[in-house]
Amino acid sequence: MSWERTKLSDFLTERDARIKHEHANNLGLQRIKKIDFSGNIHLDAETDTSTDMIRAKSGDLVISGINAAKGAIAVYEGDDDVLATIHYSAYEFNSDRISVDFLKWFFKSPEFSDLLKEQIPGGIKTELKPKHILPLQVKLPKLSEQVKIAKRLNEFQSEHLNLEHENEHQEALLGKLQQAILQEAIQGKLTADWRAAHPQAEPANQLLHRIQAEKARLIAAKQQRPEKPVLEIADEEIPFELPTGWAWCRLGSLYEIVRGSSPRPKGDPKYFSKERTPYHWIKISDFTPFGVDGELTDTNEFLTAEGVKHSRAVGPRDIIIACSGVGSVGKSLQLSISGYIYDGLLAIREIKDPTIREFLGLYIRFKEITIYSVASGANWLNINTDILSNYIVPLPPLAEQAAIVARVEVLLGSSRLLAAEIAHTRTRVDHLLQAVLKEAFSKKT
């Protein structure tokens, strides 16, 4: 069956009535809060706005200018008019000419993306507005064929969602496995046989004494600043019983905890450089989504020599922890390079023994969701130097720490292979969806 060329404006008519925010605030109409990627409209009873709005009427097609290609397209079916920000557009549409389900899928297709690039100078890089949508010339089948295509794509989407849900389930199971490995490690259960074979290992309290003596020496020599004394560990703080030879301690009794510092104003070329310099600038965005330790290969931002004067340096002996930032709080990063840290980061300084550094990194990664608190008077999560300094950690004998790190690395190495398999499966599923869309909308005759 042939597909006919037509303009989208032949069956879409913009509801073109921008409303000044002063007037919109007096209408008493609900607002569109969002259109999710499944095409559901979510309303917000809050009517106050400081921006201009548009009006959508019952039966209008509403399109998100930002997320249309992800499925944020819907028909508003309420009785009363609603308002939306100018990031949306509303249209009357001819249901005898176009299937809305078909149009949703068309907007997601590579074909639509290619049309934007062909027919709009420079393509569309920001919001999709009526001036971009309405003039587009597209080839469409008859309405009955549109309905059939949309039905097939909806059926495929159900299968696609099942595959996505299975991937999410596998990721959740993998996360639980990784947490179980780390829990066994930091509670000493992973190395119970090692302790039985090494009864003469130096106990952790002797290691703790040496570390504290070295810290006191550095403070006396003014090579490290004096710090607030840490609190005594109360019985009710101890979350589990330690194996023989281990000791509970606070991070602040082991090492110096410092907060990053940032030149002001941020982005000032006097302090920051887009070109590579010897001074790496480490930000919260450099943390991986899973908080995995790693090497920064290119932070895309560096400091000038002047910026270094207003920043705090960290190096390969430090553990860096995000103390703010949505989704990043409590995540840790270890470097193989030296750099300068953003003030949303903390650092545990100068952990000279790599075995201790690796063990503490494992423990912080395992406990990352519990070492922060709600910032006083605010609604975000936060870590400060006091919280981190007084955070309690289990300290095994040094030789046992090495055994723990080695065993965890083997076990987590296997789980990383599973994670890579899951990621590969997700990529294949996404590519399959794009292939199906391309096949559905690339008919030209």
C-alpha positions in Angstrom: 0.0 0.0 0.0 1.4 3.4 -1.0 2.2 6.1 1.5 1.2 9.7 0.6 3.3 12.8 1.2 1.6 15.3 3.5 2.4 18.1 5.9 1.7 17.6 9.6 -0.2 20.9 9.5 -2.7 19.2 7.2 -4.1 17.3 10.2 -2.6 19.3 13.2 -3.7 22.8 14.2 -1.8 24.6 17.0 -3.8 25.8 19.9 -2.0 29.1 19.7 -2.9 31.1 22.7 0.0 32.0 24.9 -1.2 33.4 28.3 0.8 35.8 30.3 1.7 34.4 33.7 -0.2 37.2 35.6 -3.4 36.2 33.8 -2.7 32.4 34.1 -2.4 32.7 37.9 -6.0 34.0 38.1 -7.6 31.3 36.0 -7.8 28.6 38.7 -6.8 25.9 36.2 -4.6 22.9 36.9 -1.3 22.6 35.2 0.4 19.8 33.3 3.2 18.7 35.6 4.6 16.2 33.1 3.8 13.7 30.4 5.6 10.4 31.1 7.3 8.3 28.5 4.2 6.0 28.4 2.0 8.9 27.3 0.3 9.6 30.6 -0.5 13.2 31.6 0.2 14.1 35.2 -1.5 17.2 36.6 -0.5 19.6 39.3 -3.1 21.5 41.3 -0.5 24.2 42.0 -1.5 27.1 39.8 1.0 29.9 40.6 3.5 30.4 37.8 6.1 33.0 37.0 6.3 32.0 33.3 3.9 32.4 30.3 1.6 29.4 29.7 -0.4 27.7 27.0 -4.0 26.3 27.3 -5.0 22.8 26.3 -8.6 21.7 25.9 -10.3 18.4 26.2 -9.3 16.2 23.2 -6.2 18.2 22.3 -2.9 16.5 21.4 -0.2 17.7 23.8 3.4 17.3 22.9 6.5 17.8 25.1 9.1 19.9 23.3 11.8 18.2 25.3 10.8 14.6 25.5 8.6 13.9 22.5 11.1 11.5 21.0 10.9 9.5 24.2 7.2 9.1 24.1 6.0 12.2 26.0 2.9 12.7 23.7 -0.7 12.4 24.9 -4.3 13.3 24.3 -5.7 15.4 27.1 -9.1 13.8 28.0 -10.2 15.9 31.1 -13.3 17.9 31.2 -11.8 21.3 32.2 -9.1 23.2 30.3 -5.5 22.8 31.7 -2.4 25.0 31.5 1.1 24.0 30.5 4.4 25.8 30.2 5.6 26.9 26.8 7.9 23.8 26.8 4.7 22.0 25.6 2.5 22.6 22.6 -1.2 21.7 22.1 -3.0 20.8 18.9 -6.4 20.1 17.6 -6.1 17.1 15.4 -8.1 15.4 12.7 -8.8 11.8 13.9 -10.0 10.8 10.4 -6.5 11.5 9.1 -4.1 10.5 11.9 -3.9 7.8 14.6 -2.4 9.4 17.7 -0.8 6.0 18.7 0.8 6.0 15.2 2.0 9.6 15.6 3.6 8.7 19.0 5.6 5.9 17.5 6.5 8.1 14.5 8.0 10.8 16.8 10.2 8.1 18.4 11.4 6.7 15.0 14.8 7.4 13.3 12.7 8.5 10.3 11.3 11.5 12.2 14.8 12.4 13.4 16.1 12.2 9.9 13.2 14.4 8.6 14.1 17.1 11.2 17.7 17.1 10.0 16.7 17.3 6.3 13.9 19.9 6.5 15.1 22.1 9.4 18.4 24.1 8.8 20.9 22.8 11.3 18.5 20.1 12.6 16.8 20.4 15.9 19.1 20.5 18.9 16.9 21.9 21.6 13.1 22.0 22.0 10.6 20.7 19.5 8.2 23.6 18.9 5.2 24.0 16.6 7.3 25.9 14.1 9.4 22.7 13.7 6.6 20.2 13.7 3.8 21.7 11.5 5.8 22.4 8.3 7.3 18.9 8.2 6.5 16.9 5.1 6.1 13.3 5.8 4.8 10.1 4.0 1.9 8.5 5.8 -0.2 5.4 5.1 -4.0 5.5 5.2 -5.6 5.6 8.7 -6.4 1.8 8.7 -2.8 1.0 8.0 -1.6 3.5 10.7 -3.8 1.7 13.2 -2.4 -1.7 12.2 1.2 -0.5 12.5 0.6 1.1 15.9 -1.0 -2.1 17.1 2.0 -4.1 16.1 4.4 -1.7 17.7 2.4 -1.6 20.9 2.6 -5.5 21.0 6.3 -5.3 20.4 6.6 -2.7 23.2 5.1 -5.1 25.6 7.8 -7.7 24.8 10.4 -4.9 25.0 9.2 -3.9 28.4 9.3 -7.5 29.6 13.0 -7.7 28.5 13.8 -4.4 30.2 12.1 -5.6 33.4 14.1 -8.8 33.3 17.3 -6.8 32.9 16.3 -4.6 35.9 15.6 -7.8 37.9 19.0 -9.2 37.0 20.7 -5.9 37.9 18.9 -5.9 41.3 20.0 -9.5 42.0 23.5 -8.6 41.0 23.5 -5.6 43.3 22.3 -7.9 46.2 25.1 -10.4 45.4 27.7 -7.6 45.5 26.4 -6.3 48.8 26.4 -9.8 50.2 30.0 -10.2 49.2 31.0 -6.9 50.8 29.0 -7.7 54.0 30.7 -11.1 54.4 34.0 -9.3 53.9 33.6 -6.4 56.4 32.1 -8.7 59.1 35.0 -11.2 58.9 32.9 -14.1 57.6 34.8 -14.3 54.3 38.1 -14.9 56.0 37.1 -17.1 59.0 39.3 -19.9 57.6 42.2 -17.5 57.2 42.1 -16.6 60.9 42.0 -20.2 61.9 45.2 -20.8 59.8 46.9 -17.6 61.2 46.3 -17.5 64.9 49.5 -15.5 65.5 48.6 -12.6 63.3 49.2 -9.1 64.8 45.9 -7.9 66.4 44.3 -4.7 65.0 44.7 -2.7 68.2 48.5 -2.7 67.7 48.0 -1.5 64.1 45.7 1.2 65.4 48.2 2.3 68.0 50.9 2.8 65.3 48.6 4.8 63.1 47.6 7.1 65.9 51.2 7.6 67.0 52.2 8.6 63.4 49.2 11.0 63.2 50.2 12.6 66.5 53.8 13.0 65.2 52.6 14.7 62.0 50.4 17.1 64.1 53.3 17.9 66.4 55.6 18.5 63.5 52.9 20.9 62.0 52.7 18.7 58.9 49.0 18.1 59.7 46.5 20.4 61.2 45.0 19.6 64.7 41.5 18.3 64.6 38.5 18.0 66.9 38.8 15.0 69.2 36.6 12.1 68.0 33.8 10.8 70.3 34.2 7.6 72.3 32.4 4.6 70.7 29.2 3.8 72.6 28.0 0.2 72.8 24.7 1.1 71.1 26.7 2.3 68.0 28.3 -1.0 67.3 26.3 -2.7 64.6 27.8 -6.3 64.8 30.3 -8.3 66.9 33.8 -8.4 65.6 36.0 -11.5 65.1 38.9 -12.0 67.6 41.8 -9.7 66.7 39.7 -6.9 65.1 38.9 -3.5 66.6 36.3 -0.8 66.2 37.6 2.7 65.6 36.5 6.1 64.2 37.8 7.3 60.8 39.0 10.5 62.4 41.3 8.6 64.8 43.0 7.0 61.8 43.5 9.7 59.2 43.0 13.4 58.5 39.6 14.3 56.9 39.5 17.4 54.8 36.9 19.1 52.6 37.6 20.3 49.1 37.8 23.9 48.1 36.8 25.7 44.9 37.9 29.0 43.3 35.2 31.6 42.9 33.4 32.3 40.7 33.0 28.8 39.2 34.0 28.7 35.6 36.1 31.8 35.7 38.8 31.4 33.0 41.3 32.9 35.5 41.0 29.8 37.6 39.6 27.1 35.2 40.8 25.9 31.9 39.1 23.8 29.2 42.6 23.0 27.8 44.7 20.3 29.5 47.0 21.6 32.2 49.0 19.6 34.8 46.2 20.3 37.4 43.3 17.9 37.2 40.0 19.3 38.6 38.0 16.5 40.2 34.2 17.0 40.5 31.2 15.0 41.7 30.3 14.2 38.1 33.6 12.2 37.8 32.1 9.6 40.1 30.7 6.5 38.3 27.0 5.7 38.8 28.0 2.8 41.0 30.7 4.5 43.1 33.3 2.2 41.8 36.9 3.2 42.4 38.8 4.1 39.3 41.2 6.3 37.3 40.3 9.6 35.9 41.5 9.7 32.3 40.0 13.0 31.2 37.9 15.3 33.5 37.4 17.7 30.6 38.2 20.5 33.0 41.5 21.6 34.6 42.8 24.4 36.8 45.1 27.2 35.9 48.1 27.9 38.2 46.0 30.6 39.8 43.2 28.2 40.4 45.5 25.8 42.2 46.1 28.5 44.9 42.4 28.4 45.8 42.0 24.6 45.8 43.0 21.6 47.9 45.2 18.9 46.4 44.6 15.2 46.8 46.6 12.2 45.5 46.8 8.5 45.1 47.0 7.9 48.9 43.6 9.5 49.5 40.1 8.2 49.3 37.7 10.8 47.9 34.0 10.8 49.0 31.1 12.8 47.6 29.5 14.8 50.4 26.7 16.3 48.2 25.0 15.9 44.9 21.9 14.0 44.1 22.6 10.3 43.6 26.3 10.6 44.5 26.3 11.2 48.3 28.5 8.7 50.1 30.1 7.3 46.9 33.9 6.9 47.0 36.7 7.3 44.4 40.3 6.4 44.5 42.8 7.8 42.0 46.1 6.9 40.4 46.8 10.5 39.8 47.0 13.7 41.8 44.4 16.4 41.5 42.4 19.2 43.1 39.0 18.6 44.6 35.7 20.4 44.3 34.2 21.6 47.6 31.4 19.1 47.3 34.0 16.4 48.0 35.8 15.2 51.2 39.0 13.3 51.3 40.5 10.8 53.8 44.1 11.9 53.6 47.4 10.1 53.3 46.5 6.4 53.7 50.0 5.3 53.1 49.5 1.5 53.4 47.7 0.4 50.2 46.2 -2.6 52.0 44.4 -0.3 54.5 43.4 2.0 51.7 41.8 -0.9 49.8 40.0 -2.3 52.8 38.6 1.1 53.9 37.5 1.7 50.3 35.5 -1.6 50.4 33.9 -0.7 53.7 32.9 2.8 52.6 31.5 1.4 49.3 29.4 -1.2 51.3 28.1 1.5 53.8 27.7 4.4 51.4 24.0 4.7 51.9 24.4 5.1 55.7 27.2 7.5 56.3 25.2 10.6 55.5 22.6 12.5 57.3 19.9 15.1 56.3 21.5 18.5 56.3 20.2 20.7 59.1 17.3 22.9 57.8 17.5 21.5 54.3 16.0 18.7 52.2 19.1 17.2 50.7 21.5 14.6 52.0 24.9 15.8 53.2 28.2 14.6 54.7 30.6 16.9 56.5 34.0 16.4 58.1 32.4 15.8 61.6 30.1 13.1 60.3 33.0 11.3 58.4 35.5 11.8 61.3 33.1 10.1 63.8 32.1 7.3 61.5 33.0 4.0 63.0 34.8 1.3 61.0 35.9 -2.2 61.8 39.7 -2.6 61.6 41.0 -6.2 61.0 44.7 -7.2 61.4 46.7 -5.8 58.5 47.5 -9.3 57.1 43.9 -10.2 57.2 42.9 -7.0 55.4 45.2 -8.1 52.5 43.4 -11.5 52.5 40.0 -9.8 52.5 40.8 -7.5 49.6 42.2 -10.3 47.5 39.1 -12.5 48.0 36.7 -9.7 47.4 38.5 -8.8 44.2 38.1 -12.3 42.8 34.4 -12.4 43.7 33.6 -8.9 42.5 35.6 -9.6 39.3 33.1 -12.4 38.5 30.1 -10.1 39.2 31.6 -7.4 36.9 31.5 -9.9 34.1 27.8 -10.5 34.9 27.2 -6.7 34.9 28.9 -6.4 31.5 26.6 -9.2 30.1 23.5 -7.4 31.4 24.7 -4.1 29.9 25.3 -5.8 26.6 21.8 -7.3 26.7 20.2 -3.9 27.3 22.1 -2.4 24.4 20.9 -5.2 22.1 17.3 -4.7 23.2 17.6 -1.0 22.5 19.1 -1.6 19.1 16.3 -4.0 18.3 13.7 -1.4 19.1 15.4 1.1 16.8 15.5 -1.5 14.0 11.8 -2.3 14.4 10.9 1.4 14.3 13.1 2.0 11.2 11.5 -0.9 9.4 8.0 0.4 10.3 8.5 4.0 9.1 10.9 3.7 6.2 8.3 2.8 3.5 8.4 5.3 0.7 6.2 3.8 -1.9 
